[in-house]
Amino acid sequence: MIDNQRNGQEEEVSFAELLKEAESQVARPEPGQKVTVTIAGIGDEFVFLDLGAKSEGYLARQELLDEQGNLTVKPGDRLEAYFLSENNGELLFTTSIGSGPAAHAHLEEAWRSGIPVEGQVEKEIKGGFEIKVAGGVRGFCPYSQMDLRRIAEPASLVGQRFDFRITQYSEKGRNIVLSRRVLLEEERKRKRQEIKESLREGTTIRGTIASIQSFGAFLDVGGVEGLIPISEMAWGRVEDVHEIVAVGQEVEVVVMKLDWEKDRLVFSLKSTQTDPWKGVADRYPEGSWHEGKVVRLANFGAFVTLEPGIDGLIHISELGSGRRINHPREVLEEGQAVRVRIAAVDAANKRLSLSLSEAKDTKEREEKQEYERALAKVRGRSPQKLGSLGDLLKAKLEKKK
């Protein structure tokens, strides 16, 4: 009986020890391991972390301050941090290795574990930038690794502080190569997954113009970028994207296409604007005359803009005033103001057929005026000599002679 009780107590002790050991293993991450923690408390110098499994850790309060010195977290918030080391049973974490005496000692560990390091851009040098990390250690970041895209003004980055990842560490820290781009790509991938769950084609969203190219503008939507093609900037013809948007401008767009596999997001700015083709048949009825401007010449005809977003085509057969021409440039030039007649309206397909009959119209007006002058002369005679229609025709023929 006593032996059985003793064996039971030993089993209970062993089980308790195993449980404690298991909890200890769960609570002790490997150096450099990235974990999700909960803010348990906030002190004057440190922020205390709850790792679960009855384990706690801490990190420097300074890491969680914004540019104005305000704390960005509160108890109960969750964040991701990297485990650095254990000191007297306390677990030290960091969001990135900054400056200070201890930072230098952690650089090699940061390289092996992929922990970000905070650095300041000291100056632009051949091939990239000189970066100061861990208080005074010099590192090098190539141009291609500083951002996701080509940097237009490298000098503008000097003096700024960023997080980097050490991609090369040798000669006991005398040769350090850094990359900011890999961190940006990881952040973009994370945000991309969040955006992927909320974006849908056809929805209207807001974003910020990140950069402008000749073919369109890149729009930043919550950290993920997509393209607004130049053809989707406005209903009218756009020669220069800068005329429509500016870098940093916030705009509203419609999601046109989402191709997550090829990482292609396409947005439309003009889809948020009123379609000028609505009511076009009322504004431009067939047979009516309007002023326009020639915007493009093609082999088959000339395109004329009547208002922003409303273009019509004058077919080449309408341009020769009866004679055959080989190209519209024989009659018109781009930028020329013209008076056109609406020949046909196809609102459903957004097409206007135009005719340019200025020469023919002018000739008809001249003949009509000539006829009216001849008629006036005949009417100037006495009623007895008013004559017949033949007299009018005769007077007209004599005038031509």
C-alpha positions as CSV (number, residue, x, y, z in Angstrom):
1,M,0.0,0.0,0.0
2,I,2.8,2.4,1.0
3,D,4.7,1.6,-2.1
4,N,1.7,2.2,-4.3
5,Q,1.1,5.6,-2.7
6,R,4.8,6.5,-3.1
7,N,4.7,5.5,-6.8
8,G,1.6,7.6,-7.3
9,Q,3.3,10.6,-5.7
10,E,6.4,10.1,-7.9
11,E,4.2,10.0,-11.0
12,E,2.4,13.2,-10.0
13,V,5.8,14.9,-9.4
14,S,7.1,13.7,-12.7
15,F,4.0,14.8,-14.5
16,A,4.2,18.3,-12.9
17,E,7.9,18.5,-13.8
18,L,7.2,17.5,-17.4
19,L,4.3,20.0,-17.6
20,K,6.5,22.8,-16.2
21,E,9.3,21.8,-18.7
22,A,6.8,21.8,-21.6
23,E,5.5,25.3,-20.6
24,S,9.1,26.4,-20.3
25,Q,9.9,25.1,-23.8
26,V,6.8,26.9,-25.2
27,A,7.7,30.1,-23.6
28,R,11.4,30.1,-24.7
29,P,11.7,31.0,-28.4
30,E,15.0,30.7,-30.2
31,P,17.1,33.9,-30.6
32,G,15.9,35.8,-33.6
33,Q,12.5,34.0,-33.6
34,K,9.6,36.2,-34.5
35,V,6.6,35.9,-32.2
36,T,3.3,37.6,-31.6
37,V,3.0,39.0,-28.1
38,T,0.4,41.0,-26.0
39,I,1.2,44.2,-24.2
40,A,0.8,43.4,-20.5
41,G,2.0,46.6,-19.0
42,I,3.8,49.8,-19.8
43,G,6.6,51.3,-17.6
44,D,8.9,54.3,-17.8
45,E,11.6,52.5,-19.7
46,F,10.2,49.2,-20.8
47,V,7.0,47.6,-22.2
48,F,6.1,44.3,-20.6
49,L,4.9,41.5,-22.8
50,D,2.7,38.5,-22.2
51,L,3.9,35.5,-24.3
52,G,1.3,33.1,-23.0
53,A,2.1,29.8,-21.2
54,K,2.8,31.8,-18.0
55,S,5.8,33.5,-19.6
56,E,6.6,37.2,-19.9
57,G,9.1,39.4,-21.7
58,Y,10.0,43.0,-22.2
59,L,11.3,45.4,-24.8
60,A,12.4,49.0,-24.7
61,R,9.6,51.6,-24.5
62,Q,11.5,53.8,-26.9
63,E,11.0,51.4,-29.8
64,L,7.2,52.0,-29.7
65,L,7.3,55.8,-29.8
66,D,6.3,57.7,-32.9
67,E,8.2,60.7,-34.4
68,Q,6.5,63.0,-31.9
69,G,7.5,60.9,-28.9
70,N,4.0,59.5,-28.3
71,L,3.5,55.9,-27.4
72,T,1.8,53.9,-30.1
73,V,0.5,51.0,-28.1
74,K,-1.7,50.3,-25.0
75,P,-2.2,47.3,-22.7
76,G,-4.0,44.6,-24.5
77,D,-2.6,45.4,-28.0
78,R,-0.8,42.7,-29.9
79,L,2.3,43.1,-31.9
80,E,5.1,41.1,-33.5
81,A,8.6,41.2,-32.0
82,Y,11.9,39.3,-32.3
83,F,13.4,37.4,-29.3
84,L,17.0,38.6,-28.6
85,S,18.2,37.0,-25.4
86,E,17.4,35.9,-21.8
87,N,18.8,37.7,-18.8
88,N,18.2,36.4,-15.3
89,G,15.1,34.5,-16.5
90,E,13.7,37.6,-18.3
91,L,13.2,37.5,-22.0
92,L,14.4,40.5,-24.0
93,F,12.5,41.3,-27.3
94,T,12.9,43.9,-30.0
95,T,11.0,45.2,-33.0
96,S,14.3,46.2,-34.6
97,I,17.8,46.6,-33.3
98,G,18.5,50.2,-32.8
99,S,21.5,52.1,-31.4
100,G,23.3,51.8,-28.1
101,P,26.2,49.8,-26.7
102,A,24.2,46.5,-26.7
103,A,23.1,46.9,-30.3
104,H,26.6,46.3,-31.7
105,A,26.8,43.0,-29.9
106,H,23.5,41.9,-31.5
107,L,24.4,42.7,-35.1
108,E,25.7,39.2,-36.0
109,E,22.7,37.7,-34.3
110,A,20.5,40.0,-36.3
111,W,22.2,38.9,-39.5
112,R,21.8,35.2,-38.7
113,S,18.2,35.5,-37.5
114,G,16.9,38.1,-40.0
115,I,16.1,40.7,-37.3
116,P,15.7,44.2,-38.7
117,V,18.3,46.8,-37.7
118,E,17.6,50.5,-37.5
119,G,20.0,52.7,-39.5
120,Q,20.5,56.3,-40.6
121,V,21.4,57.2,-44.1
122,E,24.8,59.0,-43.8
123,K,25.6,59.9,-47.4
124,E,25.4,58.8,-51.0
125,I,28.4,56.9,-52.2
126,K,29.3,55.0,-55.4
127,G,26.6,52.4,-56.1
128,G,24.4,53.2,-53.1
129,F,24.4,54.7,-49.6
130,E,26.5,54.5,-46.5
131,I,24.3,53.6,-43.5
132,K,25.1,53.9,-39.8
133,V,23.7,51.2,-37.7
134,A,24.0,50.1,-34.0
135,G,25.2,53.6,-32.9
136,G,28.3,53.8,-35.1
137,V,28.8,50.7,-37.3
138,R,29.0,51.5,-41.0
139,G,27.1,49.5,-43.6
140,F,26.3,49.7,-47.3
141,C,22.9,49.6,-49.0
142,P,22.9,49.4,-52.8
143,Y,20.6,51.7,-54.8
144,S,18.5,48.7,-55.9
145,Q,18.0,47.6,-52.2
146,M,16.9,51.0,-50.8
147,D,13.3,51.0,-52.2
148,L,10.8,49.0,-54.3
149,R,11.4,51.3,-57.3
150,R,14.2,53.5,-58.7
151,I,14.9,56.5,-56.5
152,A,14.5,59.7,-58.4
153,E,16.4,61.9,-55.9
154,P,18.8,59.8,-53.8
155,A,20.1,62.9,-52.0
156,S,16.7,63.4,-50.4
157,L,17.2,60.2,-48.3
158,V,20.3,61.4,-46.5
159,G,19.7,62.0,-42.8
160,Q,16.6,59.8,-42.7
161,R,16.2,56.7,-40.6
162,F,14.9,53.3,-41.8
163,D,14.8,49.7,-40.9
164,F,17.1,47.4,-42.8
165,R,17.9,43.7,-43.0
166,I,21.5,42.6,-42.9
167,T,22.1,40.5,-46.1
168,Q,25.9,40.1,-45.6
169,Y,28.0,40.1,-42.5
170,S,31.7,39.4,-42.6
171,E,35.1,40.5,-41.3
172,K,33.6,40.6,-37.8
173,G,31.2,43.4,-38.8
174,R,33.6,45.5,-40.9
175,N,31.8,44.4,-44.0
176,I,28.0,44.8,-43.7
177,V,25.6,44.9,-46.6
178,L,22.0,46.0,-45.9
179,S,18.6,45.9,-47.7
180,R,15.5,47.9,-47.0
181,R,13.8,46.5,-50.0
182,V,13.3,43.0,-48.6
183,L,11.5,44.5,-45.6
184,L,9.3,46.6,-47.8
185,E,8.5,43.5,-50.0
186,E,7.5,41.5,-46.9
187,E,5.3,44.3,-45.7
188,R,3.7,44.7,-49.1
189,K,3.1,40.9,-49.2
190,R,1.4,41.1,-45.8
191,K,-0.8,44.1,-46.7
192,R,-1.5,42.5,-50.1
193,Q,-3.1,39.5,-48.3
194,E,-5.2,41.9,-46.2
195,I,-6.3,43.9,-49.3
196,K,-7.0,40.7,-51.2
197,E,-9.6,39.7,-48.8
198,S,-11.5,43.0,-49.1
199,L,-11.0,44.2,-52.7
200,R,-13.6,43.3,-55.4
201,E,-13.8,44.2,-59.0
202,G,-16.3,47.0,-59.6
203,T,-16.0,48.5,-56.1
204,T,-15.0,52.1,-55.5
205,I,-12.0,52.7,-53.3
206,R,-9.7,55.6,-52.3
207,G,-5.9,55.6,-52.7
208,T,-2.9,57.9,-53.0
209,I,-0.9,58.6,-56.2
210,A,2.5,57.0,-55.5
211,S,4.2,57.8,-58.8
212,I,3.5,59.0,-62.3
213,Q,4.7,57.5,-65.6
214,S,4.1,58.3,-69.2
215,F,1.7,55.4,-69.5
216,G,-0.3,56.1,-66.3
217,A,0.0,56.5,-62.5
218,F,0.6,54.0,-59.7
219,L,-1.9,54.2,-56.9
220,D,-1.2,53.1,-53.4
221,V,-4.1,51.4,-51.7
222,G,-3.3,50.5,-48.1
223,G,0.3,49.6,-49.0
224,V,-0.5,47.8,-52.2
225,E,0.1,49.5,-55.5
226,G,-1.9,49.2,-58.8
227,L,-1.9,51.1,-62.1
228,I,-4.3,53.7,-63.4
229,P,-3.6,53.4,-67.2
230,I,-3.5,56.7,-69.1
231,S,-6.6,55.6,-71.0
232,E,-8.5,55.4,-67.7
233,M,-7.5,58.8,-66.4
234,A,-10.3,60.8,-68.0
235,W,-13.0,60.5,-70.7
236,G,-11.1,63.0,-72.9
237,R,-7.8,62.5,-74.6
238,V,-4.9,62.8,-72.1
239,E,-1.5,63.9,-73.4
240,D,0.3,64.3,-70.0
241,V,-0.7,62.4,-66.8
242,H,0.6,65.3,-64.7
243,E,-2.4,67.4,-66.1
244,I,-4.8,65.0,-64.3
245,V,-3.1,63.9,-61.0
246,A,-0.1,64.7,-58.8
247,V,2.1,62.6,-56.6
248,G,0.6,62.4,-53.1
249,Q,-2.9,63.3,-54.3
250,E,-5.8,61.2,-52.9
251,V,-8.2,60.0,-55.5
252,E,-11.3,57.8,-55.8
253,V,-11.2,55.0,-58.3
254,V,-13.1,52.0,-59.5
255,V,-11.4,48.6,-59.3
256,M,-11.2,47.3,-62.9
257,K,-9.1,44.2,-62.7
258,L,-7.5,42.1,-60.0
259,D,-4.9,39.6,-61.1
260,W,-3.2,38.5,-57.8
261,E,-1.1,35.7,-59.5
262,K,0.6,38.2,-61.8
263,D,0.5,41.0,-59.1
264,R,-1.5,43.3,-61.4
265,L,-4.1,45.6,-60.1
266,V,-5.8,48.0,-62.5
267,F,-7.9,51.0,-61.5
268,S,-10.1,53.5,-63.3
269,L,-10.3,57.2,-62.4
270,K,-12.7,58.1,-65.3
271,S,-15.3,55.6,-64.1
272,T,-15.9,57.8,-61.1
273,Q,-16.7,60.7,-63.4
274,T,-19.9,61.4,-65.3
275,D,-20.0,59.7,-68.7
276,P,-20.1,62.4,-71.3
277,W,-21.8,60.1,-73.7
278,K,-25.0,60.1,-71.7
279,G,-27.5,62.3,-73.5
280,V,-25.1,62.7,-76.5
281,A,-28.0,62.4,-79.0
282,D,-29.7,65.4,-77.4
283,R,-26.7,67.6,-77.5
284,Y,-25.5,66.5,-80.9
285,P,-28.6,65.6,-83.0
286,E,-28.0,64.4,-86.6
287,G,-27.7,67.2,-89.1
288,S,-26.6,69.8,-86.5
289,W,-23.4,71.8,-86.9
290,H,-20.7,72.2,-84.2
291,E,-17.3,73.6,-83.7
292,G,-14.5,71.1,-82.9
293,K,-10.7,70.5,-83.0
294,V,-8.8,68.0,-85.0
295,V,-6.9,65.8,-82.5
296,R,-5.6,62.9,-84.6
297,L,-5.2,62.0,-88.3
298,A,-5.3,58.4,-89.5
299,N,-5.1,56.8,-92.9
300,F,-8.9,56.4,-92.9
301,G,-10.0,59.8,-91.6
302,A,-9.7,62.5,-89.0
303,F,-10.8,62.4,-85.3
304,V,-12.4,65.6,-84.0
305,T,-13.0,66.5,-80.4
306,L,-16.3,68.3,-79.8
307,E,-16.0,68.3,-75.9
308,P,-13.8,66.4,-73.5
309,G,-14.6,62.7,-73.9
310,I,-16.6,63.2,-77.1
311,D,-14.7,62.5,-80.3
312,G,-16.1,61.9,-83.8
313,L,-14.7,60.6,-87.0
314,I,-14.7,62.3,-90.4
315,H,-14.1,59.6,-92.9
316,I,-11.5,60.3,-95.6
317,S,-14.2,60.1,-98.3
318,E,-15.8,63.3,-96.7
319,L,-12.6,65.3,-96.9
320,G,-11.8,65.8,-100.6
321,S,-14.8,68.0,-101.6
322,G,-15.4,65.6,-104.4
323,R,-11.8,64.9,-105.3
324,R,-9.8,61.8,-104.2
325,I,-7.2,62.3,-101.5
326,N,-4.6,59.8,-100.2
327,H,-4.4,61.1,-96.6
328,P,-6.4,63.5,-94.4
329,R,-3.2,65.6,-93.9
330,E,-3.8,66.9,-97.4
331,V,-6.8,68.7,-96.1
332,L,-6.5,69.1,-92.3
333,E,-3.8,69.3,-89.6
334,E,-3.8,68.3,-86.0
335,G,-5.0,71.1,-83.7
336,Q,-7.0,72.8,-86.4
337,A,-10.4,74.2,-85.5
338,V,-13.1,73.0,-87.8
339,R,-16.9,73.2,-88.2
340,V,-18.5,69.8,-88.7
341,R,-21.9,68.3,-89.2
342,I,-23.3,65.4,-87.3
343,A,-23.9,62.7,-89.9
344,A,-24.8,59.8,-87.5
345,V,-25.0,59.1,-83.8
346,D,-24.3,55.7,-82.2
347,A,-24.6,56.3,-78.5
348,A,-24.5,52.6,-77.6
349,N,-21.1,52.1,-79.1
350,K,-20.0,55.7,-78.4
351,R,-19.4,56.7,-82.0
352,L,-20.1,59.9,-83.9
353,S,-19.9,60.1,-87.7
354,L,-19.0,63.6,-88.9
355,S,-18.8,65.3,-92.2
356,L,-16.6,68.2,-93.2
357,S,-18.5,69.9,-96.0
358,E,-17.2,73.5,-95.6
359,A,-16.2,73.8,-99.2
360,K,-19.4,72.4,-100.5
361,D,-21.5,74.4,-98.0
362,T,-19.6,77.6,-99.0
363,K,-20.2,77.0,-102.7
364,E,-23.9,76.4,-102.0
365,R,-24.1,79.6,-100.0
366,E,-22.4,81.6,-102.8
367,E,-24.7,80.2,-105.4
368,K,-27.7,81.0,-103.3
369,Q,-26.5,84.6,-102.7
370,E,-25.9,85.0,-106.4
371,Y,-29.4,83.7,-107.2
372,E,-30.8,86.2,-104.7
373,R,-28.9,89.1,-106.2
374,A,-30.2,88.1,-109.7
375,L,-33.7,87.8,-108.3
376,A,-33.4,91.3,-106.7
377,K,-32.4,92.8,-110.0
378,V,-35.4,91.3,-111.8
379,R,-37.7,92.4,-109.0
380,G,-36.3,95.9,-109.5
381,R,-38.0,96.1,-112.9
382,S,-41.6,97.2,-113.5
383,P,-44.3,94.6,-113.0
384,Q,-44.7,94.4,-116.8
385,K,-41.1,93.5,-117.3
386,L,-40.8,91.2,-114.3
387,G,-40.3,88.3,-116.7
388,S,-40.4,84.6,-116.1
389,L,-38.2,82.0,-114.6
390,G,-36.3,81.9,-117.9
391,D,-35.4,85.6,-117.3
392,L,-33.9,84.7,-113.9
393,L,-31.8,81.9,-115.4
394,K,-30.7,84.1,-118.2
395,A,-29.6,86.7,-115.8
396,K,-27.7,84.2,-113.8
397,L,-25.8,82.9,-116.9
398,E,-24.9,86.4,-117.9
399,K,-23.5,87.0,-114.5
400,K,-21.3,84.0,-114.8
401,K,-20.0,85.3,-118.1
